[in-house]
Amino acid sequence: MADLTDITAPRACLTPDRPAHRDGNVLRWVAAYTASMIGDTVFFLALSWAAVQNGSPAEAGVVTAVSAVPRALLMLGGGVVADRLGPRKVVIGSDAVRCLTVLAVAAVLFATDPGLWLLALLAIVFGTVDALFLPAVGALPARITAKDQLARVQGMRGLAVRFAAVVGAPLGGLSVAVGGAATAFAFAGLLIAVSVPLLISVRMRELPPDDATAPAQETTAWRDLVAGLRHIRRHPVLGPLMVTIALGDLGFVGPLNVGLTLLADERGWGASGMGWVLAGFGTGAGVAALLLTVRGRLPRAGCVAAGAIIPGAAAIGALAHAPGLPAAVGTAVVVGLLTGLSGAMCGALLQTQSDPAYLGRVTAVAGIVSLGVAPLSMPLSAAAIGVWGTGPVFAVSAAVCALGGVVALCAPGVRRAELPR
């Protein structure tokens, strides 16, 4: 099946020498992505609230977690779909489906109280559509800007994620307080709806001739999937980077989620103290994204991506030994800055090193590593802290995270990797 993205989008010149943060085409994509992410934040808050109101804590936990199952199982297939059909059509279609689904559930909740089954079904549908949406979002930047601007776009995307987290939570809480879960779902659907016309207005860049031929014309979906995995495994940069991302997330997700909650309880910081530590992490990560947005390019990108992980891992280990809350917040800023910088550089390298025709599948594999494998560290971290305490578990997590940096530094392709000029 031919890639029809350029048929449905205008073919106006994309001004390749204009910086991405001054390119209206890129800014429309960032605005669409931001609106969609804020809608996601409001949606998950509304889902959690509605589930708690309609069932036991255990049932609510199942409802809020069930969307992760189809997302993890189907994301590789979503990457194939994004590369076969074109990411623009997949993003627009999946955003429209998410919008209509959430608005339909809001309408049902306004009329009646159907119970947990509808919320569980909504979570499953949302997770299934996310399996298409996330790889397609990752494949879009290469088609809307020049290759030397992809790192800057990665920084802009990071800023959008931070902004959505800061703004979405209070907006979701306010909408729940005003009109309950139904109002919050309706608000989330409208926010996602804002992104659809913005996405339609985004112009697409034609791929190079070797990449523009859609693989669906010659191969099956299964062969496309295998070819994408082979592309990653044989690539001197992408393969080691996937291992680095996996180890980094395994060592990072546990301590900065369930581990931080247990540490705050152990130290008597309370929920507000934990919030300050998370705010410190978010601030550091936001600064890293802003740096990449402004600079657009850092020299020796592979070494920066690998080298920032190791001191960031050391800061994770030090967090468990912070003498007080102010020191913990300061340490969290360092963790966010270094791990955020490393994550942004890894994302930029994935974008620039991958053949554009494989970007959907490359993004899907990276997403599965982060969303499927890394969360396994949360129950393991909680159980280990119950046996050995926070200090040893944070130290082991830091060692795992640092190992990712070592793997990258030991890979010649990563060490020599540079972002395009």
C-alpha positions in Angstrom: 0.0 0.0 0.0 1.5 3.3 -1.0 2.2 6.0 1.5 -0.5 8.6 1.1 0.7 11.2 3.6 1.7 13.7 1.0 -1.6 13.3 -1.0 -3.6 14.4 2.0 -1.3 17.2 3.1 -0.2 20.4 1.3 3.2 20.2 -0.4 4.4 23.7 0.4 8.1 24.3 0.9 9.2 23.3 4.4 11.9 25.9 4.8 14.7 23.4 5.7 17.1 26.1 6.9 14.7 27.7 9.4 15.2 26.6 13.0 12.5 24.2 14.2 11.5 26.5 17.1 10.7 29.3 14.5 9.0 27.0 12.0 5.3 27.4 12.0 4.9 23.9 10.7 6.8 22.3 13.5 5.1 24.6 16.1 1.7 23.4 14.9 2.8 19.8 15.4 4.1 20.6 18.9 0.9 22.4 19.8 -1.1 19.4 18.6 1.1 17.0 20.6 0.8 19.2 23.7 -3.0 19.4 23.5 -3.2 15.6 23.1 -0.8 15.0 26.0 -2.8 17.4 28.3 -5.9 15.5 27.3 -4.2 12.2 28.2 -3.3 13.5 31.6 -6.9 14.7 32.3 -8.2 11.4 30.9 -6.1 9.2 33.2 -6.9 11.3 36.2 -10.7 11.1 35.4 -10.4 7.3 34.8 -8.6 6.8 38.2 -11.2 9.0 40.0 -14.2 7.2 38.3 -12.7 3.8 39.1 -12.2 4.6 42.8 -15.8 5.9 43.0 -17.2 2.8 41.4 -15.2 0.0 43.0 -12.7 -1.2 45.6 -9.1 0.1 45.6 -7.9 -3.2 44.1 -10.6 -3.0 41.3 -9.6 0.6 40.6 -6.0 -0.4 40.3 -6.9 -3.1 37.8 -8.9 -0.6 35.7 -6.2 2.0 35.6 -3.5 -0.5 34.8 -5.4 -2.6 32.1 -4.6 -0.1 29.3 -1.0 -1.0 29.6 -1.6 -4.6 28.4 -2.8 -3.9 24.8 -0.3 -1.0 24.6 2.6 -3.4 25.3 1.4 -6.3 23.3 0.4 -4.4 20.2 3.0 -1.6 19.9 5.3 -3.5 17.6 2.4 -4.0 15.3 1.6 -0.3 15.6 5.1 0.5 14.5 4.6 -1.6 11.4 1.2 0.1 10.7 2.8 3.6 11.1 5.6 2.7 8.6 3.2 1.1 6.1 0.4 3.7 6.1 2.4 6.7 6.9 2.6 8.2 10.4 0.5 11.3 9.7 -2.7 9.3 8.8 -2.2 7.0 11.8 -1.7 9.9 14.3 -4.8 11.7 13.0 -6.9 8.6 12.9 -5.9 7.4 16.4 -6.4 10.8 17.9 -9.8 11.0 16.3 -10.7 7.6 17.7 -9.5 8.5 21.2 -11.5 11.7 21.1 -14.7 10.1 20.0 -14.4 7.2 22.5 -13.7 9.5 25.5 -16.6 11.8 24.5 -19.0 8.8 24.1 -18.1 7.5 27.6 -18.6 11.0 29.0 -22.1 11.1 27.4 -22.9 7.7 28.9 -21.7 8.8 32.4 -23.8 12.0 32.2 -26.9 9.8 31.5 -26.3 6.8 33.8 -23.8 5.0 36.0 -22.8 1.9 34.1 -20.2 0.7 36.6 -16.6 -0.6 36.2 -17.1 -2.6 33.1 -17.4 0.5 30.9 -14.3 2.1 32.5 -12.3 -1.1 31.9 -13.5 -1.2 28.3 -12.5 2.4 27.8 -9.0 1.7 29.2 -8.6 -1.2 26.9 -9.6 0.8 23.8 -7.4 3.7 24.9 -4.4 1.4 25.3 -5.0 -0.3 22.0 -5.2 3.0 20.1 -2.1 4.2 22.0 -0.2 1.2 20.5 -0.8 2.9 17.1 -0.5 6.5 18.3 2.9 6.3 20.1 5.0 4.8 17.2 3.4 7.1 14.7 4.2 10.2 16.9 7.8 9.1 17.0 8.0 8.7 13.2 6.5 12.1 12.4 9.3 14.5 13.2 11.5 13.2 10.4 8.7 14.2 8.0 8.1 17.7 9.2 11.6 19.2 9.5 15.1 18.8 8.3 17.4 16.2 9.8 19.6 18.7 11.5 16.6 20.0 13.4 15.5 16.7 14.8 17.4 17.1 18.1 15.8 20.5 18.6 12.3 19.0 18.0 13.2 16.3 20.5 13.8 19.0 23.1 10.6 20.7 22.2 8.7 17.5 22.6 10.3 17.0 26.0 9.1 20.5 27.0 5.6 19.6 25.8 5.6 16.5 28.0 6.7 18.5 31.0 4.1 21.3 30.3 1.3 18.7 29.9 2.2 17.1 33.2 2.3 20.4 35.1 -0.9 21.8 33.5 -2.9 18.6 33.0 -3.1 17.4 36.6 -4.6 20.6 38.1 -7.0 21.0 35.1 -8.1 17.4 35.6 -8.6 17.9 39.3 -10.6 21.1 38.7 -12.9 19.5 36.1 -13.5 16.5 38.5 -14.3 19.0 41.3 -16.7 21.0 39.1 -18.7 18.2 37.4 -17.3 14.8 38.4 -15.7 12.2 36.2 -18.1 12.8 33.3 -17.1 16.4 33.0 -13.5 15.5 33.2 -13.8 12.9 30.4 -15.6 15.5 28.3 -12.9 18.0 28.9 -10.2 15.4 28.0 -12.0 14.6 24.8 -12.2 18.2 23.8 -8.5 18.7 24.5 -7.7 15.7 22.3 -10.1 17.1 19.6 -8.0 20.3 19.5 -5.1 18.4 18.2 -6.9 16.9 15.2 -7.2 20.0 13.0 -3.7 21.1 14.0 -2.4 17.8 12.8 -4.3 18.0 9.5 -2.7 21.4 8.9 0.9 20.0 9.3 2.8 19.7 6.0 4.7 16.5 5.3 8.2 16.3 3.9 8.8 13.7 1.2 11.2 10.9 2.2 14.4 10.3 0.2 13.8 8.1 -2.8 15.1 4.9 -1.2 12.8 5.3 1.8 9.7 6.6 0.0 8.8 3.2 -1.3 6.3 1.7 1.2 7.4 -1.8 2.3 3.8 -2.9 2.1 4.0 -3.0 -1.7 6.5 -5.9 -1.7 6.3 -7.6 1.7 3.9 -8.8 4.4 3.4 -7.1 7.7 5.3 -9.9 9.4 8.3 -9.5 7.2 8.2 -5.7 7.8 8.3 -6.4 11.5 11.2 -8.8 11.2 13.0 -6.3 8.9 12.6 -3.6 11.5 14.0 -5.7 14.3 16.9 -6.7 12.1 17.5 -3.1 11.2 17.9 -2.3 14.9 19.9 -5.3 15.8 22.5 -4.8 13.0 22.8 -1.0 13.4 26.0 0.1 15.2 24.1 2.8 17.1 20.5 1.7 17.4 21.2 -1.7 18.9 23.4 -0.5 21.7 21.1 2.4 22.4 18.1 0.1 22.9 20.1 -1.8 25.5 21.2 1.5 27.1 17.6 2.7 27.3 16.4 -0.6 28.7 19.0 -0.6 31.5 18.6 3.1 32.2 14.8 2.8 32.6 15.1 -0.4 34.7 17.4 1.4 37.1 15.4 4.7 37.0 11.7 3.8 37.0 11.6 1.8 40.3 13.4 4.4 42.5 11.7 7.4 41.1 8.2 5.9 41.4 7.4 3.4 44.2 10.9 3.8 45.7 10.5 7.5 46.2 7.1 7.0 47.9 8.6 4.5 50.4 11.6 6.8 50.9 9.4 9.8 51.7 7.4 7.7 54.1 10.5 6.4 55.8 12.0 9.9 56.2 8.7 11.5 57.3 8.6 13.9 54.3 5.0 13.1 53.6 3.1 13.5 50.4 4.0 17.2 50.1 7.7 16.4 50.5 7.5 13.7 47.8 5.8 16.2 45.6 8.7 18.7 46.1 11.2 15.9 45.1 9.2 15.1 42.0 9.0 18.8 41.2 12.8 18.9 41.4 13.2 16.0 39.0 10.7 17.6 36.6 12.6 20.9 36.8 15.9 19.3 36.0 14.4 17.3 33.1 12.7 20.5 31.8 16.0 22.4 31.8 17.6 19.6 29.8 14.8 19.7 27.2 15.1 23.5 27.0 18.9 23.3 26.5 18.4 21.0 23.5 15.6 23.2 22.2 17.8 26.3 22.3 21.1 24.8 21.2 19.6 22.4 18.7 22.8 20.3 18.7 25.4 19.2 21.2 28.8 17.9 19.9 29.8 14.3 20.6 26.2 13.4 21.0 26.8 9.7 21.7 29.3 10.4 24.4 27.0 12.9 26.0 24.1 10.5 26.0 26.3 7.8 27.6 28.3 10.0 29.8 25.4 11.8 31.4 23.8 8.5 32.5 26.7 7.6 34.9 26.7 10.7 37.1 22.9 10.7 36.9 22.9 7.1 38.2 25.2 8.2 41.1 22.7 10.9 42.0 20.0 8.3 42.1 22.0 6.3 44.6 22.7 9.5 46.6 19.0 10.3 46.8 18.5 7.6 49.4 21.1 9.2 51.7 20.0 12.8 51.4 20.3 14.4 54.9 17.0 16.3 54.5 14.3 17.3 52.2 16.1 20.4 50.7 19.1 18.2 49.9 16.8 15.5 48.4 15.1 18.2 46.1 18.5 19.4 45.0 19.6 15.9 44.2 16.4 15.3 42.3 17.2 18.3 40.2 20.6 16.8 39.3 18.9 13.5 38.5 16.4 15.1 36.3 19.0 17.2 34.5 21.4 14.4 33.7 18.9 11.6 33.0 16.7 14.1 31.0 19.7 15.2 29.0 20.7 11.5 28.3 17.2 10.6 27.4 16.8 13.5 25.1 20.1 12.8 23.4 19.2 9.1 23.0 15.8 10.1 21.5 17.5 12.5 19.1 20.0 9.8 18.1 17.2 7.3 17.4 15.6 9.9 15.2 18.7 10.8 13.2 20.4 7.5 13.0 17.4 5.4 11.9 16.4 5.1 8.3 13.1 7.2 8.1 11.3 4.2 6.6 11.9 2.3 9.9 11.1 5.0 12.4 7.7 3.7 13.4 9.2 0.3 14.2 12.2 1.8 16.0 10.0 4.1 18.1 7.8 1.1 18.9 10.7 -1.0 20.2 11.9 1.9 22.3 8.4 2.4 23.6 8.1 -1.3 24.6 11.4 -1.1 26.4 10.2 1.9 28.4 6.5 1.1 28.8 6.7 -2.7 29.0 10.0 -3.8 30.5 10.9 -0.9 32.8 7.7 -1.0 34.9 8.7 -4.5 36.0 11.2 -2.8 38.3 8.4 -1.2 40.4 7.1 -4.3 42.2 10.6 -5.7 42.4 11.9 -2.4 44.0 9.0 -2.4 46.5 9.6 -6.0 47.5 13.4 -5.4 47.8 13.0 -2.3 49.9 10.7 -4.2 52.3 13.6 -6.7 52.8 16.8 -4.6 52.6 15.6 -1.0 52.9 15.9 2.0 50.6 19.7 2.6 50.7 20.8 -0.8 49.2 17.9 -0.9 46.6 18.6 2.6 45.4 22.3 1.7 45.1 21.5 -1.4 43.0 19.2 0.6 40.8 21.9 3.2 40.3 24.3 0.4 39.3 21.9 -1.0 36.7 21.3 2.5 35.4 25.0 3.2 35.2 25.5 -0.1 33.4 23.5 1.4 30.5 26.0 4.2 30.2 28.9 1.7 30.2 27.2 -0.3 27.4 26.9 2.8 25.3 30.5 3.9 26.0 31.8 0.4 25.0 29.9 0.6 21.6 32.2 2.3 19.1 29.2 3.4 17.0 27.6 5.2 19.9 30.9 6.8 21.0 31.4 8.3 17.6 27.8 9.2 16.9 27.1 12.8 16.1 23.9 14.7 15.4 23.6 16.2 11.9 24.9 19.7 11.4 
